[in-house]
Amino acid sequence: MKKFLINLSLLVALAVALAIWVKLPWPAVLALAVLGALWMAFTRHGRQAASVTGVGISTLRQRLGSSAVIVIGIAGVVGVLVALLAMGEGYSETLRKTGNADTAIVMRGASASEVMSVLDHDSIVQVVQTPGIARDAKGQPLASPELVVAANLPLKGGSADDEGSVQLRGVGDEAWAVRPQVKIVEGRKFNPGMRELDVGKGAAQQFAGLVPGQQVRLGSQQWTVAGVFASGDAMDSEVWGDANVVADTYRRGSSRASVVAKLANPQAFDAFKASLAANPQLKVDTDTTLDYYAKQSEGMTKVIRIMGITVGLIMAIGAMFGALNTMFAAVAARAREIATLRAIGFRGLPVVVAVMLETMLLALLGGVIGGALAWLVFNGYGASTLAAGTVGKLSFELAVTPALLWTGLKWALAIGFVGGLFPAVRAARLPVTTALREL
């Protein structure tokens, strides 16, 4: 019973330690490492631990195969985990870059996204006339009523029947003014009133036929691709056409999904929103585009993160058992050596620390290799997925950030900690006489 209670206490302490560990920022971890180094340099038990660790590391060449199990296993865990989290980070970053604080988006009340919103003509007129909107040189409000619909186009590299959904945005001239980051990089802008399209460079990479001068079929009509634009955000995944022509093609009449307005300044947003809320003829929701796109990214980012952590946990359990088997074997092989150290005065604590340090150093090496591979292979890698709140694919680049690499290293060290803890405790508990008889 006593042994059971001790093991149970160890498991509880381990769970608490891991829960705290995953929340620690790098300065706190660095401080712990410095404290550990000072303990090993200036205390008797610390110097003993350093001595035992040095002996264990010096024998790694003799245990190269078994040590590689730990390094390769943890490198795989970290590489896959960082790659999956980089997908969520890249997705979220693309949507966050789409908005800014001095641009507002107005939709029908209780609409979660543009595709769920419908504003009639009278509502659009009143929104555009609301105080707080910036004006151009001619005194006209910089507000863009826009329509968002789903369109099917053939995917690149697939058969003629292999189609995907793209977000078709119906806009007017004002759309270019409220989004100055959108620039034509090939061809020209579409002509108002014509069945012409400007396509984002992300959409051009995903779908076949989106080349200036070529024709594509949208709805029941043939459209000509006039140009390609780049914006560096979610707009790159869209296709733009004249709002009136898009509305006629898809039978949307004079309604629009949203009004995107350039504000006089970021401080004008609160007054602009209050004016719309106070208008009894309007039932609309208003956000800055910065907040709107941030909210759109939350759901999918959370799903991707949960998926990454789940896959990482499954792989981490496998790597942890690999580390346990390796270190149990290493402790068994060094039983006589450990027993001799215990017999000449080494206490249990230095032995525990030495075995755990050896495992965590191997884990750290695996974490560095896994993180480096993830950065080399996946950072900037192009991907696409169905975006939350849209009706088409969102093109984005995976982003392996320093924060994700740090997360991967923490996972690696946690696996090493668990993988080395139980073999270390066994080595410290092993009676000297029993250890001497094991070989």
One Martini backbone bead per residue (centre of mass of N, CA, C, O) as a GRO file, in nm:
protein
  439
    1MET     BB    1   0.057   0.063  -0.020
    2LYS     BB    2   0.294   0.258   0.002
    3LYS     BB    3   0.389   0.231  -0.290
    4PHE     BB    4   0.126   0.324  -0.420
    5LEU     BB    5   0.118   0.609  -0.291
    6ILE     BB    6   0.383   0.704  -0.409
    7ASN     BB    7   0.307   0.669  -0.710
    8LEU     BB    8   0.058   0.851  -0.700
    9SER     BB    9   0.207   1.107  -0.613
   10LEU     BB   10   0.390   1.116  -0.861
   11LEU     BB   11   0.165   1.149  -1.073
   12VAL     BB   12   0.044   1.409  -0.963
   13ALA     BB   13   0.302   1.578  -0.975
   14LEU     BB   14   0.343   1.540  -1.279
   15ALA     BB   15   0.080   1.673  -1.375
   16VAL     BB   16   0.135   1.950  -1.250
   17ALA     BB   17   0.406   2.006  -1.384
   18LEU     BB   18   0.298   1.995  -1.680
   19ALA     BB   19   0.087   2.220  -1.652
   20ILE     BB   20   0.299   2.438  -1.588
   21TRP     BB   21   0.498   2.402  -1.826
   22VAL     BB   22   0.306   2.483  -2.071
   23LYS     BB   23   0.294   2.797  -1.944
   24LEU     BB   24   0.582   2.864  -1.977
   25PRO     BB   25   0.802   3.090  -2.037
   26TRP     BB   26   1.122   3.134  -2.142
   27PRO     BB   27   1.235   3.294  -1.895
   28ALA     BB   28   1.160   3.077  -1.683
   29VAL     BB   29   1.326   2.847  -1.806
   30LEU     BB   30   1.598   2.993  -1.793
   31ALA     BB   31   1.597   3.025  -1.486
   32LEU     BB   32   1.594   2.722  -1.422
   33ALA     BB   33   1.860   2.657  -1.568
   34VAL     BB   34   2.038   2.842  -1.394
   35LEU     BB   35   1.973   2.713  -1.121
   36GLY     BB   36   2.076   2.431  -1.199
   37ALA     BB   37   2.367   2.516  -1.260
   38LEU     BB   38   2.426   2.628  -0.977
   39TRP     BB   39   2.371   2.367  -0.822
   40MET     BB   40   2.596   2.198  -0.977
   41ALA     BB   41   2.838   2.401  -0.897
   42PHE     BB   42   2.775   2.462  -0.550
   43THR     BB   43   2.694   2.163  -0.481
   44ARG     BB   44   2.732   1.846  -0.388
   45HIS     BB   45   2.493   1.713  -0.537
   46GLY     BB   46   2.538   1.863  -0.801
   47ARG     BB   47   2.823   1.749  -0.862
   48GLN     BB   48   2.731   1.459  -0.869
   49ALA     BB   49   2.532   1.489  -1.102
   50ALA     BB   50   2.740   1.588  -1.310
   51SER     BB   51   2.919   1.337  -1.301
   52VAL     BB   52   2.705   1.128  -1.387
   53THR     BB   53   2.626   1.265  -1.650
   54GLY     BB   54   2.903   1.251  -1.788
   55VAL     BB   55   2.916   0.944  -1.796
   56GLY     BB   56   2.655   0.895  -1.960
   57ILE     BB   57   2.737   1.065  -2.212
   58SER     BB   58   3.007   0.903  -2.275
   59THR     BB   59   2.813   0.632  -2.348
   60LEU     BB   60   2.640   0.693  -2.608
   61ARG     BB   61   2.801   0.548  -2.833
   62GLN     BB   62   2.724   0.260  -2.715
   63ARG     BB   63   2.398   0.378  -2.740
   64LEU     BB   64   2.305   0.481  -3.026
   65GLY     BB   65   2.047   0.326  -3.104
   66SER     BB   66   1.873   0.383  -2.847
   67SER     BB   67   1.903   0.695  -2.855
   68ALA     BB   68   1.771   0.735  -3.139
   69VAL     BB   69   1.484   0.672  -3.052
   70ILE     BB   70   1.438   0.932  -2.900
   71VAL     BB   71   1.515   1.144  -3.113
   72ILE     BB   72   1.328   1.052  -3.348
   73GLY     BB   73   1.060   1.045  -3.199
   74ILE     BB   74   1.061   1.348  -3.110
   75ALA     BB   75   1.101   1.474  -3.387
   76GLY     BB   76   0.829   1.375  -3.499
   77VAL     BB   77   0.646   1.514  -3.300
   78VAL     BB   78   0.741   1.808  -3.348
   79GLY     BB   79   0.703   1.825  -3.653
   80VAL     BB   80   0.396   1.768  -3.660
   81LEU     BB   81   0.299   1.977  -3.458
   82VAL     BB   82   0.414   2.233  -3.595
   83ALA     BB   83   0.276   2.196  -3.869
   84LEU     BB   84  -0.018   2.207  -3.766
   85LEU     BB   85   0.006   2.482  -3.617
   86ALA     BB   86   0.097   2.640  -3.876
   87MET     BB   87  -0.173   2.628  -4.012
   88GLY     BB   88  -0.332   2.797  -3.806
   89GLU     BB   89  -0.144   3.045  -3.814
   90GLY     BB   90  -0.171   3.110  -4.118
   91TYR     BB   91  -0.475   3.141  -4.124
   92SER     BB   92  -0.500   3.363  -3.908
   93GLU     BB   93  -0.304   3.570  -4.035
   94THR     BB   94  -0.460   3.619  -4.298
   95LEU     BB   95  -0.717   3.736  -4.159
   96ARG     BB   96  -0.583   3.958  -3.985
   97LYS     BB   97  -0.468   4.119  -4.245
   98THR     BB   98  -0.749   4.210  -4.372
   99GLY     BB   99  -0.781   4.410  -4.146
  100ASN     BB  100  -0.887   4.726  -3.986
  101ALA     BB  101  -0.960   5.005  -3.776
  102ASP     BB  102  -1.066   5.211  -4.038
  103THR     BB  103  -1.271   4.969  -4.107
  104ALA     BB  104  -1.607   4.894  -4.187
  105ILE     BB  105  -1.869   4.646  -4.123
  106VAL     BB  106  -2.202   4.599  -4.261
  107MET     BB  107  -2.476   4.406  -4.135
  108ARG     BB  108  -2.706   4.215  -4.067
  109GLY     BB  109  -2.860   4.125  -3.807
  110ALA     BB  110  -2.719   3.828  -3.678
  111SER     BB  111  -2.471   3.799  -3.862
  112ALA     BB  112  -2.184   3.598  -3.895
  113SER     BB  113  -2.174   3.668  -4.209
  114GLU     BB  114  -2.189   3.759  -4.533
  115VAL     BB  115  -2.343   3.498  -4.642
  116MET     BB  116  -2.590   3.573  -4.419
  117SER     BB  117  -2.635   3.851  -4.558
  118VAL     BB  118  -2.906   4.109  -4.605
  119LEU     BB  119  -2.932   4.411  -4.794
  120ASP     BB  120  -3.118   4.656  -4.874
  121HIS     BB  121  -3.132   4.946  -5.045
  122ASP     BB  122  -3.223   5.136  -4.815
  123SER     BB  123  -3.005   5.052  -4.612
  124ILE     BB  124  -2.761   5.131  -4.781
  125VAL     BB  125  -2.818   5.433  -4.802
  126GLN     BB  126  -2.808   5.490  -4.494
  127VAL     BB  127  -2.524   5.392  -4.438
  128VAL     BB  128  -2.368   5.580  -4.637
  129GLN     BB  129  -2.493   5.851  -4.477
  130THR     BB  130  -2.327   5.811  -4.236
  131PRO     BB  131  -2.150   5.938  -4.006
  132GLY     BB  132  -1.776   5.887  -4.040
  133ILE     BB  133  -1.725   5.877  -4.333
  134ALA     BB  134  -1.518   5.893  -4.568
  135ARG     BB  135  -1.391   6.111  -4.832
  136ASP     BB  136  -1.341   6.217  -5.130
  137ALA     BB  137  -1.257   6.467  -5.353
  138LYS     BB  138  -1.585   6.475  -5.428
  139GLY     BB  139  -1.749   6.393  -5.152
  140GLN     BB  140  -1.761   6.089  -5.149
  141PRO     BB  141  -1.830   5.808  -5.003
  142LEU     BB  142  -1.626   5.539  -4.861
  143ALA     BB  143  -1.844   5.302  -4.986
  144SER     BB  144  -1.903   4.933  -5.019
  145PRO     BB  145  -2.127   4.759  -5.179
  146GLU     BB  146  -2.165   4.396  -5.130
  147LEU     BB  147  -2.142   4.076  -5.296
  148VAL     BB  148  -2.182   3.724  -5.192
  149VAL     BB  149  -2.085   3.429  -5.374
  150ALA     BB  150  -2.104   3.116  -5.517
  151ALA     BB  151  -1.850   2.949  -5.719
  152ASN     BB  152  -1.773   2.732  -5.987
  153LEU     BB  153  -1.449   2.576  -6.047
  154PRO     BB  154  -1.190   2.446  -6.193
  155LEU     BB  155  -0.928   2.265  -6.100
  156LYS     BB  156  -0.612   2.232  -6.079
  157GLY     BB  157  -0.517   1.919  -6.213
  158GLY     BB  158  -0.795   1.840  -6.308
  159SER     BB  159  -1.080   1.771  -6.417
  160ALA     BB  160  -1.360   1.909  -6.557
  161ASP     BB  161  -1.536   1.793  -6.296
  162ASP     BB  162  -1.324   1.926  -6.101
  163GLU     BB  163  -1.458   2.117  -5.845
  164GLY     BB  164  -1.468   2.440  -5.686
  165SER     BB  165  -1.500   2.688  -5.442
  166VAL     BB  166  -1.564   3.036  -5.494
  167GLN     BB  167  -1.539   3.371  -5.407
  168LEU     BB  168  -1.782   3.602  -5.515
  169ARG     BB  169  -1.736   3.955  -5.563
  170GLY     BB  170  -1.945   4.228  -5.563
  171VAL     BB  171  -1.840   4.541  -5.708
  172GLY     BB  172  -1.709   4.861  -5.702
  173ASP     BB  173  -1.503   5.128  -5.712
  174GLU     BB  174  -1.491   5.153  -5.393
  175ALA     BB  175  -1.326   4.893  -5.321
  176TRP     BB  176  -1.043   5.015  -5.392
  177ALA     BB  177  -1.054   5.247  -5.176
  178VAL     BB  178  -1.106   5.066  -4.908
  179ARG     BB  179  -0.862   4.875  -5.055
  180PRO     BB  180  -0.543   4.971  -5.112
  181GLN     BB  181  -0.392   4.679  -5.112
  182VAL     BB  182  -0.528   4.637  -5.381
  183LYS     BB  183  -0.346   4.510  -5.668
  184ILE     BB  184  -0.260   4.517  -5.988
  185VAL     BB  185  -0.038   4.262  -6.157
  186GLU     BB  186  -0.239   4.179  -6.399
  187GLY     BB  187  -0.361   4.361  -6.630
  188ARG     BB  188  -0.694   4.467  -6.535
  189LYS     BB  189  -0.970   4.619  -6.475
  190PHE     BB  190  -1.283   4.595  -6.471
  191ASN     BB  191  -1.570   4.668  -6.644
  192PRO     BB  192  -1.843   4.822  -6.603
  193GLY     BB  193  -2.116   4.608  -6.700
  194MET     BB  194  -1.929   4.361  -6.730
  195ARG     BB  195  -1.818   4.024  -6.794
  196GLU     BB  196  -1.581   4.070  -6.561
  197LEU     BB  197  -1.259   3.980  -6.406
  198ASP     BB  198  -1.096   3.974  -6.090
  199VAL     BB  199  -0.816   3.792  -5.959
  200GLY     BB  200  -0.670   3.632  -5.726
  201LYS     BB  201  -0.368   3.476  -5.684
  202GLY     BB  202  -0.481   3.237  -5.523
  203ALA     BB  203  -0.704   3.156  -5.721
  204ALA     BB  204  -0.513   3.120  -5.970
  205GLN     BB  205  -0.367   2.868  -5.827
  206GLN     BB  206  -0.638   2.683  -5.788
  207PHE     BB  207  -0.763   2.765  -6.070
  208ALA     BB  208  -0.873   2.724  -6.381
  209GLY     BB  209  -0.846   2.994  -6.622
  210LEU     BB  210  -0.712   3.244  -6.444
  211VAL     BB  211  -0.647   3.429  -6.718
  212PRO     BB  212  -0.582   3.679  -6.899
  213GLY     BB  213  -0.834   3.647  -7.165
  214GLN     BB  214  -0.998   3.436  -7.042
  215GLN     BB  215  -1.266   3.203  -7.010
  216VAL     BB  216  -1.545   3.165  -6.782
  217ARG     BB  217  -1.789   2.985  -6.593
  218LEU     BB  218  -2.069   3.163  -6.448
  219GLY     BB  219  -2.321   3.008  -6.410
  220SER     BB  220  -2.468   3.088  -6.737
  221GLN     BB  221  -2.195   3.247  -6.796
  222GLN     BB  222  -1.953   3.425  -6.967
  223TRP     BB  223  -1.624   3.516  -6.858
  224THR     BB  224  -1.370   3.762  -6.837
  225VAL     BB  225  -1.037   3.787  -6.773
  226ALA     BB  226  -0.870   4.088  -6.686
  227GLY     BB  227  -0.725   4.025  -6.393
  228VAL     BB  228  -0.468   4.045  -6.136
  229PHE     BB  229  -0.454   4.035  -5.780
  230ALA     BB  230  -0.298   4.181  -5.479
  231SER     BB  231  -0.298   4.180  -5.092
  232GLY     BB  232  -0.197   3.970  -4.855
  233ASP     BB  233  -0.482   3.826  -4.813
  234ALA     BB  234  -0.802   3.700  -4.839
  235MET     BB  235  -0.854   3.834  -5.122
  236ASP     BB  236  -0.670   3.634  -5.291
  237SER     BB  237  -0.927   3.412  -5.294
  238GLU     BB  238  -1.081   3.595  -5.488
  239VAL     BB  239  -1.356   3.711  -5.699
  240TRP     BB  240  -1.414   3.991  -5.914
  241GLY     BB  241  -1.713   4.191  -5.980
  242ASP     BB  242  -1.975   4.339  -6.087
  243ALA     BB  243  -2.244   4.383  -5.890
  244ASN     BB  244  -2.478   4.398  -6.097
  245VAL     BB  245  -2.397   4.148  -6.263
  246VAL     BB  246  -2.397   3.945  -6.034
  247ALA     BB  247  -2.693   3.992  -5.949
  248ASP     BB  248  -2.817   3.906  -6.220
  249THR     BB  249  -2.695   3.618  -6.240
  250TYR     BB  250  -2.806   3.547  -5.921
  251ARG     BB  251  -3.073   3.690  -5.840
  252ARG     BB  252  -3.039   3.966  -5.619
  253GLY     BB  253  -3.081   4.234  -5.720
  254SER     BB  254  -3.038   4.510  -5.483
  255SER     BB  255  -2.890   4.344  -5.300
  256ARG     BB  256  -2.668   4.301  -5.016
  257ALA     BB  257  -2.436   4.188  -4.775
  258SER     BB  258  -2.256   4.460  -4.758
  259VAL     BB  259  -2.074   4.734  -4.593
  260VAL     BB  260  -1.771   4.898  -4.678
  261ALA     BB  261  -1.601   5.137  -4.466
  262LYS     BB  262  -1.428   5.433  -4.461
  263LEU     BB  263  -1.292   5.603  -4.212
  264ALA     BB  264  -1.179   5.895  -4.095
  265ASN     BB  265  -1.113   5.730  -3.825
  266PRO     BB  266  -1.079   5.513  -3.568
  267GLN     BB  267  -1.249   5.700  -3.361
  268ALA     BB  268  -1.525   5.689  -3.543
  269PHE     BB  269  -1.659   5.413  -3.483
  270ASP     BB  270  -1.845   5.452  -3.236
  271ALA     BB  271  -2.026   5.668  -3.368
  272PHE     BB  272  -2.108   5.502  -3.614
  273LYS     BB  273  -2.241   5.269  -3.458
  274ALA     BB  274  -2.443   5.440  -3.295
  275SER     BB  275  -2.599   5.557  -3.537
  276LEU     BB  276  -2.702   5.285  -3.643
  277ALA     BB  277  -2.842   5.191  -3.376
  278ALA     BB  278  -3.038   5.457  -3.366
  279ASN     BB  279  -3.171   5.353  -3.620
  280PRO     BB  280  -3.497   5.236  -3.669
  281GLN     BB  281  -3.452   5.132  -3.983
  282LEU     BB  282  -3.219   4.961  -3.856
  283LYS     BB  283  -3.069   4.612  -3.865
  284VAL     BB  284  -2.745   4.615  -3.750
  285ASP     BB  285  -2.403   4.518  -3.777
  286THR     BB  286  -2.088   4.641  -3.631
  287ASP     BB  287  -1.746   4.634  -3.753
  288THR     BB  288  -1.441   4.592  -3.771
  289THR     BB  289  -1.241   4.425  -3.984
  290LEU     BB  290  -1.051   4.326  -3.770
  291ASP     BB  291  -1.268   4.181  -3.593
  292TYR     BB  292  -1.412   4.012  -3.803
  293TYR     BB  293  -1.165   3.833  -3.900
  294ALA     BB  294  -1.087   3.731  -3.622
  295LYS     BB  295  -1.352   3.575  -3.573
  296GLN     BB  296  -1.334   3.391  -3.829
  297SER     BB  297  -1.061   3.241  -3.721
  298GLU     BB  298  -1.126   3.095  -3.451
  299GLY     BB  299  -1.261   2.825  -3.521
  300MET     BB  300  -1.049   2.698  -3.716
  301THR     BB  301  -0.803   2.732  -3.532
  302LYS     BB  302  -0.912   2.548  -3.308
  303VAL     BB  303  -0.938   2.291  -3.474
  304ILE     BB  304  -0.642   2.270  -3.563
  305ARG     BB  305  -0.524   2.267  -3.277
  306ILE     BB  306  -0.667   2.015  -3.175
  307MET     BB  307  -0.558   1.829  -3.391
  308GLY     BB  308  -0.257   1.871  -3.327
  309ILE     BB  309  -0.263   1.785  -3.027
  310THR     BB  310  -0.379   1.503  -3.068
  311VAL     BB  311  -0.158   1.393  -3.250
  312GLY     BB  312   0.075   1.465  -3.058
  313LEU     BB  313  -0.017   1.286  -2.819
  314ILE     BB  314  -0.006   1.016  -2.960
  315MET     BB  315   0.296   1.038  -3.036
  316ALA     BB  316   0.405   1.098  -2.749
  317ILE     BB  317   0.337   0.826  -2.623
  318GLY     BB  318   0.524   0.665  -2.802
  319ALA     BB  319   0.786   0.822  -2.731
  320MET     BB  320   0.770   0.771  -2.425
  321PHE     BB  321   0.799   0.462  -2.436
  322GLY     BB  322   1.068   0.468  -2.579
  323ALA     BB  323   1.217   0.617  -2.352
  324LEU     BB  324   1.159   0.419  -2.125
  325ASN     BB  325   1.293   0.170  -2.247
  326THR     BB  326   1.571   0.293  -2.287
  327MET     BB  327   1.624   0.384  -1.985
  328PHE     BB  328   1.583   0.112  -1.851
  329ALA     BB  329   1.814  -0.021  -2.006
  330ALA     BB  330   2.035   0.175  -1.913
  331VAL     BB  331   2.006   0.122  -1.610
  332ALA     BB  332   2.058  -0.183  -1.623
  333ALA     BB  333   2.346  -0.156  -1.756
  334ARG     BB  334   2.426   0.054  -1.493
  335ALA     BB  335   2.387  -0.081  -1.214
  336ARG     BB  336   2.677  -0.118  -1.106
  337GLU     BB  337   2.759   0.177  -1.127
  338ILE     BB  338   2.536   0.291  -0.941
  339ALA     BB  339   2.604   0.115  -0.695
  340THR     BB  340   2.889   0.224  -0.654
  341LEU     BB  341   2.809   0.517  -0.608
  342ARG     BB  342   2.633   0.460  -0.361
  343ALA     BB  343   2.862   0.322  -0.187
  344ILE     BB  344   3.053   0.604  -0.198
  345GLY     BB  345   2.797   0.841  -0.137
  346PHE     BB  346   2.578   0.855  -0.333
  347ARG     BB  347   2.281   0.978  -0.378
  348GLY     BB  348   1.967   0.969  -0.520
  349LEU     BB  349   1.938   1.253  -0.651
  350PRO     BB  350   2.178   1.254  -0.855
  351VAL     BB  351   2.074   1.011  -1.013
  352VAL     BB  352   1.806   1.126  -1.105
  353VAL     BB  353   1.919   1.377  -1.248
  354ALA     BB  354   2.107   1.232  -1.448
  355VAL     BB  355   1.898   1.063  -1.603
  356MET     BB  356   1.714   1.304  -1.683
  357LEU     BB  357   1.923   1.473  -1.833
  358GLU     BB  358   1.987   1.272  -2.051
  359THR     BB  359   1.702   1.257  -2.168
  360MET     BB  360   1.660   1.569  -2.217
  361LEU     BB  361   1.894   1.602  -2.417
  362LEU     BB  362   1.779   1.413  -2.629
  363ALA     BB  363   1.509   1.565  -2.655
  364LEU     BB  364   1.628   1.834  -2.743
  365LEU     BB  365   1.752   1.731  -3.002
  366GLY     BB  366   1.483   1.636  -3.124
  367GLY     BB  367   1.342   1.914  -3.114
  368VAL     BB  368   1.539   2.064  -3.299
  369ILE     BB  369   1.508   1.883  -3.546
  370GLY     BB  370   1.200   1.903  -3.578
  371GLY     BB  371   1.184   2.214  -3.600
  372ALA     BB  372   1.375   2.248  -3.843
  373LEU     BB  373   1.214   2.075  -4.042
  374ALA     BB  374   0.951   2.235  -4.026
  375TRP     BB  375   1.073   2.502  -4.127
  376LEU     BB  376   1.195   2.404  -4.400
  377VAL     BB  377   0.923   2.269  -4.517
  378PHE     BB  378   0.661   2.468  -4.406
  379ASN     BB  379   0.758   2.745  -4.433
  380GLY     BB  380   0.548   2.893  -4.673
  381TYR     BB  381   0.345   2.685  -4.732
  382GLY     BB  382   0.098   2.615  -4.946
  383ALA     BB  383  -0.257   2.655  -4.879
  384SER     BB  384  -0.602   2.519  -4.843
  385THR     BB  385  -0.937   2.618  -4.732
  386LEU     BB  386  -1.229   2.629  -4.584
  387ALA     BB  387  -1.370   2.914  -4.481
  388ALA     BB  388  -1.490   3.079  -4.234
  389GLY     BB  389  -1.762   3.263  -4.364
  390THR     BB  390  -1.744   3.121  -4.640
  391VAL     BB  391  -1.764   2.985  -5.001
  392GLY     BB  392  -1.446   2.941  -5.010
  393LYS     BB  393  -1.127   2.925  -5.063
  394LEU     BB  394  -0.835   2.960  -4.856
  395SER     BB  395  -0.536   3.110  -4.907
  396PHE     BB  396  -0.222   3.002  -4.753
  397GLU     BB  397   0.054   3.019  -4.521
  398LEU     BB  398   0.263   2.863  -4.343
  399ALA     BB  399   0.360   2.939  -3.988
  400VAL     BB  400   0.680   2.922  -3.842
  401THR     BB  401   0.714   3.022  -3.534
  402PRO     BB  402   0.879   3.080  -3.247
  403ALA     BB  403   0.642   2.989  -3.067
  404LEU     BB  404   0.616   2.704  -3.194
  405LEU     BB  405   0.904   2.609  -3.140
  406TRP     BB  406   0.878   2.635  -2.834
  407THR     BB  407   0.649   2.433  -2.804
  408GLY     BB  408   0.810   2.191  -2.916
  409LEU     BB  409   1.033   2.196  -2.698
  410LYS     BB  410   0.846   2.151  -2.456
  411TRP     BB  411   0.749   1.877  -2.547
  412ALA     BB  412   1.020   1.738  -2.556
  413LEU     BB  413   1.093   1.782  -2.253
  414ALA     BB  414   0.843   1.640  -2.140
  415ILE     BB  415   0.904   1.363  -2.256
  416GLY     BB  416   1.183   1.338  -2.121
  417PHE     BB  417   1.086   1.362  -1.832
  418VAL     BB  418   0.900   1.114  -1.828
  419GLY     BB  419   1.106   0.906  -1.955
  420GLY     BB  420   1.318   0.955  -1.699
  421LEU     BB  421   1.181   0.934  -1.419
  422PHE     BB  422   1.129   0.627  -1.361
  423PRO     BB  423   1.414   0.521  -1.408
  424ALA     BB  424   1.541   0.710  -1.194
  425VAL     BB  425   1.385   0.606  -0.948
  426ARG     BB  426   1.475   0.315  -0.972
  427ALA     BB  427   1.780   0.369  -0.942
  428ALA     BB  428   1.754   0.503  -0.654
  429ARG     BB  429   1.598   0.245  -0.516
  430LEU     BB  430   1.810   0.050  -0.571
  431PRO     BB  431   1.969  -0.176  -0.423
  432VAL     BB  432   2.292  -0.243  -0.407
  433THR     BB  433   2.285  -0.559  -0.401
  434THR     BB  434   2.093  -0.594  -0.638
  435ALA     BB  435   2.259  -0.444  -0.855
  436LEU     BB  436   2.514  -0.633  -0.835
  437ARG     BB  437   2.334  -0.896  -0.933
  438GLU     BB  438   2.235  -0.809  -1.236
  439LEU     BB  439   2.547  -0.883  -1.366
   0.00000   0.00000   0.00000
